[in-house]
Amino acid sequence: MKRWSEVEEADPELAAAVRERFEVHGLGLLATIRADGAPRISGVEPLFALGELWLGMMPNSRKALDLLRDPRFALHAATIDRTVSDGDAKLSGWANPIDDPSVMVDFCDAFEATTGYPPPPGPFPLFRADILDISIVRSAGDHLDIRWWRADEGVGHIERR
């Protein structure tokens, strides 16, 4: 697994396309694993800043408790176009809880610089993502153009008709 900055170094074009899909609406759908092993889907506002992908959450939210118990996750950009003309992006990895106060301060500063407003006051769960894979699917006329990067394999590309 790699930090976001390492994914950007491995395939800058793909990383930029995936990041753009998340940032266009600022929302993602986060898949976590519930205590009973079933999947859970939750909305989240991912933040790409400081060379990292960050997932901040409300205290005691189910998704935060899921990640504290089992750090595996998948994240899908909020797609609103059935034809995915602008692309359909997703990624997966491990969420690492942050408890270092200086990192929390840096995150809060980056959050405010990016969004224009500070995060809610008080303590909140914050996770730094280690990335296992990223992908983007785009409509290309009569076929789908699929590009991906995987930590253990590198880049790949396929056209599906």
C-alpha positions as CSV (number, residue, x, y, z in Angstrom):
1,M,0.0,0.0,0.0
2,K,1.1,3.5,-0.7
3,R,0.4,7.0,0.5
4,W,-1.5,9.3,-1.9
5,S,1.7,11.2,-2.8
6,E,3.3,7.9,-3.9
7,V,0.2,7.1,-6.0
8,E,0.6,10.5,-7.7
9,E,4.3,9.8,-8.4
10,A,3.4,6.3,-9.8
11,D,0.8,7.6,-12.3
12,P,0.3,11.4,-12.1
13,E,-2.4,11.5,-14.9
14,L,-4.6,8.7,-13.4
15,A,-4.2,10.1,-9.8
16,A,-5.2,13.5,-11.0
17,A,-8.3,12.2,-12.8
18,V,-9.4,10.1,-9.8
19,R,-8.8,13.0,-7.4
20,E,-10.8,15.4,-9.7
21,R,-13.8,13.1,-9.6
22,F,-13.9,13.2,-5.8
23,E,-13.3,16.9,-5.7
24,V,-15.9,18.0,-8.2
25,H,-18.7,17.3,-5.7
26,G,-16.6,16.9,-2.6
27,L,-18.5,13.7,-1.7
28,G,-17.7,10.0,-1.7
29,L,-19.4,6.8,-0.7
30,L,-17.4,5.0,1.8
31,A,-17.7,1.2,2.2
32,T,-16.7,-0.2,5.5
33,I,-17.2,-3.6,7.2
34,R,-19.7,-3.8,10.1
35,A,-19.0,-5.8,13.2
36,D,-21.2,-8.6,11.9
37,G,-19.1,-8.7,8.6
38,A,-21.7,-7.1,6.4
39,P,-20.8,-4.1,4.3
40,R,-21.9,-0.6,5.2
41,I,-22.1,2.4,2.8
42,S,-21.8,5.9,4.3
43,G,-21.3,9.4,2.8
44,V,-18.0,11.0,3.5
45,E,-16.1,14.2,2.4
46,P,-12.6,13.0,1.5
47,L,-9.8,15.5,1.5
48,F,-6.7,15.4,-0.6
49,A,-4.2,17.6,1.1
50,L,-0.6,17.5,2.3
51,G,0.2,14.6,-0.1
52,E,-2.4,12.4,1.7
53,L,-6.0,11.3,1.4
54,W,-7.8,12.1,4.6
55,L,-11.1,10.8,6.0
56,G,-12.6,12.9,8.8
57,M,-15.8,11.8,10.6
58,M,-18.2,12.7,13.3
59,P,-17.3,11.3,16.8
60,N,-18.9,7.8,17.4
61,S,-20.2,7.6,13.8
62,R,-20.7,4.0,12.7
63,K,-18.2,4.4,9.8
64,A,-15.5,5.6,12.2
65,L,-16.2,2.7,14.6
66,D,-16.1,0.3,11.6
67,L,-12.7,1.6,10.6
68,L,-11.3,1.5,14.1
69,R,-12.2,-2.2,14.3
70,D,-11.3,-3.1,10.7
71,P,-9.3,-0.5,8.7
72,R,-10.2,-1.9,5.2
73,F,-12.3,0.4,3.1
74,A,-13.5,1.2,-0.5
75,L,-14.3,4.8,-1.6
76,H,-16.4,5.6,-4.7
77,A,-16.9,9.1,-6.1
78,A,-20.4,10.3,-6.0
79,T,-21.5,9.6,-9.6
80,I,-24.6,11.4,-10.8
81,D,-24.3,10.7,-14.5
82,R,-25.5,7.2,-15.8
83,T,-23.2,7.5,-18.8
84,V,-20.2,8.3,-16.6
85,S,-19.1,10.8,-19.3
86,D,-16.8,12.6,-16.8
87,G,-15.6,9.3,-15.3
88,D,-16.4,7.0,-12.5
89,A,-13.6,6.8,-9.9
90,K,-13.0,4.5,-7.0
91,L,-10.2,3.4,-4.7
92,S,-9.6,1.1,-1.8
93,G,-7.1,0.7,1.0
94,W,-6.6,0.9,4.7
95,A,-7.6,3.7,7.0
96,N,-5.0,4.6,9.7
97,P,-6.3,6.5,12.7
98,I,-4.5,9.7,13.6
99,D,-3.9,10.6,17.2
100,D,-0.9,13.0,16.8
101,P,-2.1,16.5,17.8
102,S,0.3,18.2,15.4
103,V,-1.0,16.2,12.5
104,M,-4.6,17.1,13.5
105,V,-3.6,20.8,13.5
106,D,-2.0,20.4,10.0
107,F,-5.2,18.6,8.8
108,C,-7.4,21.3,10.2
109,D,-5.4,24.0,8.6
110,A,-5.4,22.2,5.2
111,F,-9.2,21.5,5.6
112,E,-9.9,25.2,6.1
113,A,-7.5,26.3,3.3
114,T,-9.3,23.9,0.9
115,T,-12.9,24.4,1.9
116,G,-12.9,28.0,3.1
117,Y,-14.2,27.0,6.5
118,P,-12.8,25.2,9.5
119,P,-13.8,21.7,10.5
120,P,-16.4,21.4,13.3
121,P,-14.9,22.2,16.8
122,G,-13.9,19.5,19.2
123,P,-12.2,16.1,18.7
124,F,-13.2,14.0,15.8
125,P,-11.9,10.7,14.2
126,L,-9.4,11.3,11.5
127,F,-7.9,8.7,9.2
128,R,-5.0,8.8,6.7
129,A,-5.6,6.4,3.9
130,D,-3.0,4.0,2.6
131,I,-4.0,3.2,-1.0
132,L,-4.2,-0.3,-2.3
133,D,-5.7,0.6,-5.7
134,I,-7.4,3.3,-7.7
135,S,-9.4,3.2,-10.9
136,I,-11.4,5.3,-13.3
137,V,-14.0,4.2,-15.9
138,R,-14.9,6.6,-18.7
139,S,-17.3,6.3,-21.6
140,A,-15.5,6.4,-24.9
141,G,-18.1,6.2,-27.6
142,D,-18.8,2.5,-28.2
143,H,-16.8,1.2,-25.3
144,L,-15.7,1.9,-21.7
145,D,-12.1,3.0,-21.1
146,I,-10.9,1.6,-17.8
147,R,-7.6,2.6,-16.2
148,W,-6.2,1.5,-12.9
149,W,-3.2,1.4,-10.6
150,R,-2.6,-1.3,-8.0
151,A,0.1,-1.1,-5.4
152,D,1.3,-4.7,-6.2
153,E,1.0,-4.5,-10.0
154,G,1.3,-1.0,-11.2
155,V,-0.8,0.5,-13.9
156,G,-3.2,-1.2,-16.2
157,H,-5.7,-0.4,-19.0
158,I,-8.5,-2.2,-20.8
159,E,-11.3,-1.2,-23.2
160,R,-14.6,-3.0,-22.6
161,R,-17.1,-3.2,-25.5
